[in-house]
Amino acid sequence: MTKNLNPKKSAVHINIESYKCGNSVLRDFEWTGHGKIEEVMKQNLDEDPTILRQYIGTYSGLTRLLP
């Protein structure tokens, strides 16, 4: 369990099979990490304090979550 969780920063999970596939994972890592997406996720948290988690999943197997 992570004790120093920052609710304003996103994290990424990539399964091993997807990681080996290469370019599509890198592409999805970059677009899901775009500043505008994180900004919208932060706005969602500010506007609705009942939100516990937000996810973006891609076909390449990458999942970005906040927090």
Buried (B, 14 or more C-beta within 10 A) or exposed (E): EEEEEEEEEBEBEBEEEBEEEEEBBEEBBEEBBEEEBBEEBBEEBEEEEEEEEBEBEBEBBBBBBBB
